């Protein structure tokens, strides 16, 4: 089961599958927006759709905060 959590101390959303970290999306707060800077999925987990799942979850979390996302 996958889970996406916000780790504000490291300014990133993290994706875990069965408790194992498989990827993250680095972000930078920017007022009423959030800059999405970099998405990474660990090589051992590539090709499984985790990148898309991570981006989708991050966008949902940002929207729930009433903020907009800026992709770079």
Rosetta constraint file for C-alpha pairs under 8 A:
AtomPair CA 1 CA 17 HARMONIC 5.46 0.50
AtomPair CA 1 CA 18 HARMONIC 5.49 0.50
AtomPair CA 2 CA 15 HARMONIC 6.78 0.50
AtomPair CA 2 CA 16 HARMONIC 5.48 0.50
AtomPair CA 2 CA 17 HARMONIC 4.28 0.50
AtomPair CA 2 CA 18 HARMONIC 6.47 0.50
AtomPair CA 3 CA 15 HARMONIC 5.67 0.50
AtomPair CA 3 CA 16 HARMONIC 5.26 0.50
AtomPair CA 3 CA 17 HARMONIC 6.45 0.50
AtomPair CA 4 CA 13 HARMONIC 6.58 0.50
AtomPair CA 4 CA 14 HARMONIC 5.47 0.50
AtomPair CA 4 CA 15 HARMONIC 4.53 0.50
AtomPair CA 4 CA 16 HARMONIC 6.46 0.50
AtomPair CA 4 CA 54 HARMONIC 6.91 0.50
AtomPair CA 4 CA 57 HARMONIC 6.45 0.50
AtomPair CA 4 CA 58 HARMONIC 7.64 0.50
AtomPair CA 5 CA 13 HARMONIC 5.56 0.50
AtomPair CA 5 CA 14 HARMONIC 5.36 0.50
AtomPair CA 5 CA 15 HARMONIC 6.71 0.50
AtomPair CA 6 CA 11 HARMONIC 7.80 0.50
AtomPair CA 6 CA 12 HARMONIC 6.15 0.50
AtomPair CA 6 CA 13 HARMONIC 4.42 0.50
AtomPair CA 6 CA 14 HARMONIC 6.34 0.50
AtomPair CA 7 CA 11 HARMONIC 5.96 0.50
AtomPair CA 7 CA 12 HARMONIC 5.36 0.50
AtomPair CA 7 CA 13 HARMONIC 5.78 0.50
AtomPair CA 7 CA 14 HARMONIC 6.91 0.50
AtomPair CA 8 CA 12 HARMONIC 6.25 0.50
AtomPair CA 8 CA 13 HARMONIC 7.97 0.50
AtomPair CA 11 CA 26 HARMONIC 5.92 0.50
AtomPair CA 11 CA 27 HARMONIC 5.53 0.50
AtomPair CA 11 CA 28 HARMONIC 6.50 0.50
AtomPair CA 12 CA 24 HARMONIC 6.32 0.50
AtomPair CA 12 CA 25 HARMONIC 5.25 0.50
AtomPair CA 12 CA 26 HARMONIC 4.24 0.50
AtomPair CA 12 CA 27 HARMONIC 5.51 0.50
AtomPair CA 13 CA 24 HARMONIC 5.44 0.50
AtomPair CA 13 CA 25 HARMONIC 5.12 0.50
AtomPair CA 13 CA 26 HARMONIC 6.61 0.50
AtomPair CA 13 CA 27 HARMONIC 7.79 0.50
AtomPair CA 13 CA 54 HARMONIC 7.72 0.50
AtomPair CA 13 CA 58 HARMONIC 6.48 0.50
AtomPair CA 14 CA 21 HARMONIC 7.05 0.50
AtomPair CA 14 CA 22 HARMONIC 7.88 0.50
AtomPair CA 14 CA 23 HARMONIC 6.00 0.50
AtomPair CA 14 CA 24 HARMONIC 4.32 0.50
AtomPair CA 14 CA 25 HARMONIC 6.55 0.50
AtomPair CA 14 CA 54 HARMONIC 7.57 0.50
AtomPair CA 15 CA 21 HARMONIC 5.99 0.50
AtomPair CA 15 CA 22 HARMONIC 5.85 0.50
AtomPair CA 15 CA 23 HARMONIC 5.25 0.50
AtomPair CA 15 CA 24 HARMONIC 5.87 0.50
AtomPair CA 15 CA 50 HARMONIC 7.87 0.50
AtomPair CA 15 CA 54 HARMONIC 6.16 0.50
AtomPair CA 16 CA 20 HARMONIC 5.01 0.50
AtomPair CA 16 CA 21 HARMONIC 4.37 0.50
AtomPair CA 16 CA 22 HARMONIC 5.49 0.50
AtomPair CA 16 CA 23 HARMONIC 7.16 0.50
AtomPair CA 17 CA 21 HARMONIC 6.64 0.50
AtomPair CA 17 CA 22 HARMONIC 6.69 0.50
AtomPair CA 22 CA 41 HARMONIC 5.82 0.50
AtomPair CA 22 CA 42 HARMONIC 5.57 0.50
AtomPair CA 22 CA 45 HARMONIC 6.35 0.50
AtomPair CA 22 CA 50 HARMONIC 7.76 0.50
AtomPair CA 23 CA 39 HARMONIC 7.50 0.50
AtomPair CA 23 CA 40 HARMONIC 5.39 0.50
AtomPair CA 23 CA 41 HARMONIC 4.03 0.50
AtomPair CA 23 CA 42 HARMONIC 5.74 0.50
AtomPair CA 23 CA 50 HARMONIC 7.42 0.50
AtomPair CA 23 CA 51 HARMONIC 7.46 0.50
AtomPair CA 23 CA 54 HARMONIC 7.60 0.50
AtomPair CA 24 CA 39 HARMONIC 5.81 0.50
AtomPair CA 24 CA 40 HARMONIC 5.50 0.50
AtomPair CA 24 CA 41 HARMONIC 6.58 0.50
AtomPair CA 24 CA 54 HARMONIC 7.14 0.50
AtomPair CA 25 CA 36 HARMONIC 7.15 0.50
AtomPair CA 25 CA 37 HARMONIC 7.34 0.50
AtomPair CA 25 CA 38 HARMONIC 5.58 0.50
AtomPair CA 25 CA 39 HARMONIC 4.20 0.50
AtomPair CA 25 CA 40 HARMONIC 6.36 0.50
AtomPair CA 25 CA 54 HARMONIC 7.15 0.50
AtomPair CA 25 CA 55 HARMONIC 7.34 0.50
AtomPair CA 25 CA 58 HARMONIC 7.80 0.50
AtomPair CA 26 CA 36 HARMONIC 6.28 0.50
AtomPair CA 26 CA 37 HARMONIC 5.47 0.50
AtomPair CA 26 CA 38 HARMONIC 5.13 0.50
AtomPair CA 26 CA 39 HARMONIC 6.32 0.50
AtomPair CA 27 CA 34 HARMONIC 6.53 0.50
AtomPair CA 27 CA 35 HARMONIC 5.40 0.50
AtomPair CA 27 CA 36 HARMONIC 4.57 0.50
AtomPair CA 27 CA 37 HARMONIC 5.25 0.50
AtomPair CA 27 CA 38 HARMONIC 7.20 0.50
AtomPair CA 28 CA 34 HARMONIC 5.76 0.50
AtomPair CA 28 CA 35 HARMONIC 5.00 0.50
AtomPair CA 28 CA 36 HARMONIC 6.68 0.50
AtomPair CA 28 CA 37 HARMONIC 7.10 0.50
AtomPair CA 29 CA 33 HARMONIC 6.43 0.50
AtomPair CA 29 CA 34 HARMONIC 4.62 0.50
AtomPair CA 29 CA 35 HARMONIC 6.24 0.50
AtomPair CA 30 CA 34 HARMONIC 5.34 0.50
AtomPair CA 30 CA 35 HARMONIC 6.61 0.50
AtomPair CA 32 CA 66 HARMONIC 7.87 0.50
AtomPair CA 32 CA 67 HARMONIC 5.22 0.50
AtomPair CA 32 CA 68 HARMONIC 6.66 0.50
AtomPair CA 33 CA 67 HARMONIC 5.11 0.50
AtomPair CA 33 CA 68 HARMONIC 4.61 0.50
AtomPair CA 33 CA 69 HARMONIC 5.59 0.50
AtomPair CA 33 CA 70 HARMONIC 6.86 0.50
AtomPair CA 34 CA 62 HARMONIC 7.37 0.50
AtomPair CA 34 CA 67 HARMONIC 6.97 0.50
AtomPair CA 34 CA 68 HARMONIC 6.27 0.50
AtomPair CA 34 CA 69 HARMONIC 4.94 0.50
AtomPair CA 34 CA 70 HARMONIC 6.05 0.50
AtomPair CA 35 CA 69 HARMONIC 5.94 0.50
AtomPair CA 35 CA 70 HARMONIC 4.67 0.50
AtomPair CA 35 CA 71 HARMONIC 5.95 0.50
AtomPair CA 35 CA 72 HARMONIC 7.07 0.50
AtomPair CA 36 CA 69 HARMONIC 6.76 0.50
AtomPair CA 36 CA 70 HARMONIC 5.91 0.50
AtomPair CA 36 CA 71 HARMONIC 4.84 0.50
AtomPair CA 36 CA 72 HARMONIC 6.17 0.50
AtomPair CA 37 CA 71 HARMONIC 6.69 0.50
AtomPair CA 37 CA 72 HARMONIC 5.63 0.50
AtomPair CA 38 CA 72 HARMONIC 7.86 0.50
AtomPair CA 39 CA 51 HARMONIC 7.10 0.50
AtomPair CA 39 CA 55 HARMONIC 7.81 0.50
AtomPair CA 40 CA 51 HARMONIC 7.18 0.50
AtomPair CA 41 CA 45 HARMONIC 6.52 0.50
AtomPair CA 41 CA 46 HARMONIC 6.25 0.50
AtomPair CA 41 CA 50 HARMONIC 6.92 0.50
AtomPair CA 41 CA 51 HARMONIC 6.27 0.50
AtomPair CA 42 CA 46 HARMONIC 6.50 0.50
AtomPair CA 45 CA 50 HARMONIC 7.56 0.50
AtomPair CA 46 CA 50 HARMONIC 7.32 0.50
AtomPair CA 49 CA 53 HARMONIC 6.40 0.50
AtomPair CA 50 CA 54 HARMONIC 5.99 0.50
AtomPair CA 51 CA 55 HARMONIC 6.27 0.50
AtomPair CA 52 CA 56 HARMONIC 6.04 0.50
AtomPair CA 53 CA 57 HARMONIC 6.11 0.50
AtomPair CA 54 CA 58 HARMONIC 6.12 0.50
AtomPair CA 55 CA 59 HARMONIC 6.12 0.50
AtomPair CA 56 CA 60 HARMONIC 6.26 0.50
AtomPair CA 57 CA 61 HARMONIC 6.22 0.50
AtomPair CA 58 CA 62 HARMONIC 6.14 0.50
AtomPair CA 59 CA 63 HARMONIC 6.05 0.50
AtomPair CA 59 CA 69 HARMONIC 6.92 0.50
AtomPair CA 60 CA 64 HARMONIC 6.11 0.50
AtomPair CA 61 CA 65 HARMONIC 6.50 0.50
AtomPair CA 62 CA 66 HARMONIC 6.70 0.50
AtomPair CA 62 CA 67 HARMONIC 5.58 0.50
AtomPair CA 62 CA 68 HARMONIC 6.60 0.50
AtomPair CA 62 CA 69 HARMONIC 6.86 0.50
AtomPair CA 63 CA 67 HARMONIC 5.48 0.50
AtomPair CA 63 CA 68 HARMONIC 6.42 0.50
AtomPair CA 63 CA 69 HARMONIC 7.99 0.50
